[in-house]
């Protein structure tokens, strides 16, 4: 389930389509003009085109680039600390205006991080340099690179879509958070933590209607943990007394959450129809958290793996499988013995091959070839 190692993602969450201005228009001529702040500078026509359709939508947006270097430092520092291979994602082959994003990221990496990433062995799979991925390729690699251990930085819209895809590999959008970062004029980091957009809206409406829900709150709780940890870091910087206690609480809460899932006591997106309701899951975590904070612990002897039948990509034809099962359950006992299983795997061509027998067959073939050669010479 999900990725075996962490996956990092940085989204340049300013500008782009999300800040676009638009207007429905008809036939005519559309011109986009830039007027510099400097009154001595002349206006610049960015684009001019004739619209020959009766019905059009004109859209204008821009991509600010001043803080891309800050994004690069944040991204590459995280990847280096976490042992993660970094990639920069754009569609610059078609959207030429995205070239600047890649150029800034690459310049920052080459000047400040290339040597450290090389020493850490994190560029062995990328030809020894920072790798660029076209967004189309990134969508495919996210599905293929299930081993994890990679990070991606992208423009606003690509980042939105690709992080949703990362969530689906984990089988639930409740498994990721959305964390906004910036910095004050004095350089102090500003961080905002929230659950991934769209994870609870429909469930909240169901709750308001009085219906039973089963919400996976992991992403939301991780967002709260992130906010508390950042608060603890600021407290620690200021010499406050409560930072250690706050860190202990968040670490313990995360452990209680994870163990509740591992015990098979998860919500229905993970555990299927038998999963817990929202309130039942909260009660389980609360009970476990209280015991942990009081010094208690527990040994998980049987970690429950999620049933693959509840995955969105589970497309097995169960009726066809039943027919296959009956074919190899030769005594119709309702179970397949080892002998029946052995015959089945051999017939299906999936049985592991015996090296000893393969060598015997090879020797027999060689003897037959030698005999044929001798007979031909005679």
C-alpha positions in Angstrom: 0.0 0.0 0.0 1.4 3.4 -1.0 5.1 4.2 -1.3 7.8 2.2 0.6 9.8 5.4 1.2 8.7 9.0 1.7 7.7 11.2 -1.2 8.2 15.0 -1.0 6.3 17.6 -3.1 6.7 21.3 -3.4 4.1 23.3 -5.2 4.7 26.9 -6.2 1.3 28.0 -4.9 1.2 31.5 -6.2 -0.1 32.9 -9.5 -1.0 30.7 -12.4 -4.6 29.7 -13.2 -5.7 30.2 -9.6 -5.2 33.9 -9.9 -6.5 34.3 -13.4 -8.7 37.1 -14.6 -11.3 36.1 -17.3 -14.2 37.4 -19.3 -16.6 35.8 -21.8 -16.2 37.7 -25.1 -17.4 37.4 -28.7 -15.7 38.1 -32.0 -13.1 40.8 -32.1 -9.5 41.5 -31.4 -7.9 40.7 -28.0 -4.8 42.5 -26.8 -2.9 42.0 -23.5 -0.7 45.0 -22.6 1.8 45.4 -19.8 2.4 48.9 -18.4 5.6 49.2 -16.4 5.7 51.0 -13.1 8.4 53.2 -14.5 6.5 56.0 -16.3 9.5 56.5 -18.6 9.1 53.0 -20.0 6.8 52.3 -22.9 3.9 49.8 -22.6 4.6 46.3 -23.9 2.1 44.2 -25.9 2.3 40.7 -24.4 -0.1 39.2 -26.9 -2.5 40.2 -29.6 -4.9 37.9 -31.5 -8.1 37.9 -33.6 -11.0 36.0 -32.1 -13.2 34.5 -34.9 -15.6 32.5 -32.7 -18.9 33.9 -31.6 -18.4 32.5 -28.1 -15.0 32.8 -26.3 -13.5 33.0 -22.9 -10.5 35.3 -22.5 -8.1 34.3 -19.7 -5.1 36.3 -18.3 -2.7 35.1 -15.6 0.9 35.5 -14.7 3.5 33.4 -12.8 5.5 35.4 -10.2 9.1 34.2 -10.0 10.7 36.3 -7.3 10.3 33.7 -4.6 11.2 30.6 -6.7 14.8 30.7 -5.3 13.3 30.5 -1.8 11.2 27.5 -2.9 14.3 25.9 -4.4 16.3 26.2 -1.1 13.4 24.8 0.9 12.8 21.9 -1.5 16.5 20.9 -1.9 17.2 21.2 1.8 14.3 18.9 2.7 15.3 16.4 0.0 19.0 16.4 1.2 18.0 15.9 4.9 15.5 13.1 4.0 17.8 11.3 1.5 15.3 12.0 -1.3 16.1 12.3 -5.1 14.8 15.7 -6.4 13.1 16.4 -9.7 11.7 19.6 -11.1 8.5 19.3 -13.1 7.2 21.7 -15.8 5.6 21.6 -19.2 8.2 24.0 -20.6 8.5 22.1 -24.0 5.0 23.6 -24.8 4.5 26.3 -22.2 7.7 28.2 -22.9 7.0 30.7 -20.1 7.7 28.0 -17.6 11.4 27.9 -18.6 12.2 30.5 -16.0 11.0 28.3 -13.2 13.3 25.5 -14.2 16.2 27.8 -14.8 16.0 29.3 -11.3 15.7 25.9 -9.7 18.6 24.5 -11.6 20.9 27.5 -10.9 20.2 27.3 -7.1 20.8 23.5 -7.1 24.0 23.7 -9.1 25.5 26.5 -7.0 24.4 25.4 -3.5 23.5 21.7 -3.5 25.0 19.7 -6.3 28.1 18.8 -4.4 26.3 17.6 -1.3 23.7 15.6 -3.2 26.6 13.9 -5.2 28.4 13.0 -1.9 25.2 11.6 -0.5 24.8 9.4 -3.6 21.4 10.8 -4.4 22.1 11.6 -8.1 23.2 8.1 -9.2 19.9 7.4 -10.9 19.7 10.9 -12.6 23.0 11.0 -14.4 24.8 13.0 -11.7 22.7 16.1 -12.1 19.3 17.7 -11.3 16.7 16.0 -13.5 13.8 17.8 -15.2 10.5 15.9 -15.8 7.8 16.9 -18.3 4.5 16.9 -16.3 3.1 14.2 -18.6 6.0 11.9 -17.6 5.7 12.8 -13.9 2.1 11.5 -13.9 3.3 8.1 -15.1 6.4 8.0 -12.9 4.4 8.6 -9.7 2.5 5.4 -10.4 5.6 3.4 -11.4 8.0 4.6 -8.6 6.2 2.8 -5.8 9.5 2.5 -4.0 9.2 6.2 -3.2 12.3 8.1 -2.2 11.7 10.9 -4.7 10.6 14.5 -4.5 9.0 16.8 -7.1 8.8 20.6 -7.3 6.2 22.1 -9.7 4.1 25.1 -10.8 0.8 25.7 -9.1 -1.6 23.7 -11.2 0.8 20.7 -11.9 1.5 20.6 -8.2 -2.3 20.4 -7.4 -2.9 17.5 -9.8 0.2 15.5 -9.0 -0.2 15.7 -5.2 -3.8 14.3 -5.7 -2.2 11.4 -7.7 0.3 10.8 -4.9 -2.7 10.6 -2.4 -4.4 8.0 -4.6 -1.3 5.8 -4.6 -1.8 5.8 -0.8 -5.4 4.8 -1.5 -6.9 7.8 0.4 -6.7 11.6 0.0 -6.9 11.6 3.8 -3.2 10.5 3.8 -1.7 13.8 2.7 -1.6 17.3 4.1 -1.4 20.7 2.4 1.2 22.9 4.0 1.7 26.6 3.0 5.0 28.2 3.8 6.4 31.7 3.4 8.7 34.0 5.4 8.5 37.4 7.0 10.7 40.3 6.1 13.1 39.3 8.9 13.4 35.8 7.4 11.3 34.0 10.0 9.3 31.1 8.4 5.6 31.4 8.3 3.8 28.0 8.0 0.1 27.1 7.6 -1.0 23.5 7.8 -4.3 22.0 6.6 -5.8 18.8 5.3 -5.6 18.2 1.6 -8.4 20.1 -0.1 -11.6 18.2 -0.8 -11.1 15.4 1.7 -14.0 16.0 4.0 -16.5 18.3 2.2 -18.9 15.5 1.2 -18.5 13.7 4.5 -19.3 16.9 6.4 -22.5 17.4 4.4 -23.4 13.8 5.2 -22.8 14.4 8.9 -25.0 17.5 8.8 -27.8 15.3 7.3 -27.4 13.0 10.3 -25.8 10.2 8.3 -23.1 7.9 9.6 -19.7 8.7 8.3 -16.2 7.1 8.2 -13.7 9.8 7.7 -10.0 9.1 7.6 -8.6 12.0 9.7 -4.9 11.2 9.2 -4.1 14.1 6.9 -6.0 16.5 9.1 -4.3 15.3 12.3 -0.9 15.4 10.6 -1.7 19.0 9.7 -2.5 19.8 13.3 0.7 18.0 14.4 2.7 20.1 11.8 1.3 23.3 13.3 2.0 22.2 16.8 5.6 21.2 15.9 6.2 24.5 14.2 4.8 26.3 17.3 7.2 24.2 19.4 10.1 25.2 17.2 9.3 28.8 17.6 8.8 28.3 21.4 12.2 26.7 21.5 13.9 29.5 19.6 12.4 32.0 22.1 13.6 29.9 25.0 10.1 28.9 26.2 9.6 26.0 28.6 6.9 23.9 26.8 8.6 22.9 23.5 9.7 19.4 24.7 6.2 18.6 26.1 4.6 19.6 22.9 6.9 17.5 20.8 6.3 14.5 23.1 2.6 14.9 22.6 2.7 15.2 18.8 5.1 12.2 18.5 2.8 10.1 20.7 -0.3 11.1 18.9 1.2 10.1 15.6 2.2 6.7 17.0 -1.3 6.2 18.4 -2.9 7.0 15.0 -0.5 4.8 13.0 -0.9 1.8 15.4 -4.7 2.1 15.2 -4.5 1.6 11.5 -1.9 -1.1 11.8 -4.2 -3.1 14.2 -6.9 -3.2 11.5 -9.0 -0.6 13.3 -9.0 1.9 10.5 -11.8 3.8 8.7 -13.6 2.3 5.8 -11.4 3.8 3.0 -8.7 1.5 4.4 -10.6 -1.4 6.1 -13.6 -1.8 3.9 -17.2 -2.1 5.0 -16.2 -3.5 8.4 -14.1 -0.3 9.1 -14.9 2.0 12.0 -17.1 5.1 11.9 -15.6 8.5 12.4 -16.5 8.5 16.1 -15.4 4.9 16.7 -12.0 5.6 15.2 -11.5 8.8 17.3 -12.4 6.9 20.4 -9.9 4.1 19.6 -7.1 6.7 19.0 -8.0 8.6 22.1 -7.9 5.5 24.3 -4.5 4.4 22.8 -3.1 8.0 23.1 -4.1 8.1 26.8 -2.3 4.9 27.6 0.8 5.9 25.7 1.0 9.3 27.4 0.7 7.5 30.8 3.8 5.4 29.9 2.0 2.3 28.6 2.9 0.6 25.4 1.9 -2.4 23.3 3.5 -4.9 21.0 1.8 -5.3 17.7 1.9 -9.0 17.0 -0.3 -9.2 14.0 -0.1 -6.2 11.7 -3.3 -6.1 9.5 -2.7 -5.5 5.8 -5.5 -3.7 4.0 -7.8 -5.9 1.9 -6.9 -5.2 -1.7 -10.5 -5.8 -2.8 -11.3 -2.4 -1.5 -8.7 -0.6 -3.6 -10.0 1.5 -6.5 -7.8 -0.4 -9.0 -9.1 -3.9 -7.9 -10.5 -5.1 -11.2 -10.6 -8.9 -10.7 -13.5 -10.8 -12.2 -14.4 -12.8 -9.1 -16.8 -15.1 -11.1 -14.1 -16.1 -13.5 -11.8 -16.7 -10.5 -14.4 -19.1 -9.0 -14.5 -21.0 -12.3 -10.7 -21.3 -12.2 -10.8 -22.4 -8.5 -13.3 -25.2 -9.3 -11.1 -26.4 -12.1 -8.1 -27.0 -9.8 -10.1 -28.0 -6.8 -10.3 -31.5 -8.2 -11.9 -33.2 -5.2 -14.4 -30.3 -4.9 -13.5 -29.9 -1.2 -13.7 -26.1 -1.2 -10.0 -25.8 -0.7 -6.9 -26.4 -2.8 -4.3 -28.9 -1.4 -0.6 -28.5 -2.0 -0.7 -31.1 -4.7 -3.5 -29.3 -6.5 -1.7 -26.0 -6.1 1.4 -27.5 -7.5 -0.4 -28.7 -10.6 -2.2 -25.3 -11.0 1.0 -23.2 -10.8 2.7 -25.5 -13.3 -0.2 -25.3 -15.7 -0.4 -21.5 -15.4 3.3 -21.2 -16.0 4.0 -19.4 -12.7 5.7 -22.2 -10.7 9.3 -21.5 -9.7 11.6 -23.7 -11.7 13.9 -26.4 -10.3 17.5 -25.5 -11.1 18.6 -29.1 -10.6 16.1 -30.4 -13.1 16.8 -27.6 -15.5 20.5 -28.7 -15.4 19.5 -32.3 -16.0 17.5 -31.3 -19.0 20.4 -29.3 -20.3 22.7 -32.3 -20.0 20.3 -34.6 -21.7 20.0 -32.1 -24.6 23.8 -31.9 -24.9 24.0 -35.7 -25.0 21.3 -35.9 -27.6 23.2 -33.3 -29.7 26.5 -35.1 -29.3 24.8 -38.4 -30.3 23.2 -36.8 -33.3 26.5 -35.3 -34.4 28.3 -38.7 -34.0 25.6 -40.4 -36.0 25.9 -37.8 -38.8 29.7 -38.2 -39.0 29.3 -42.0 -39.3 
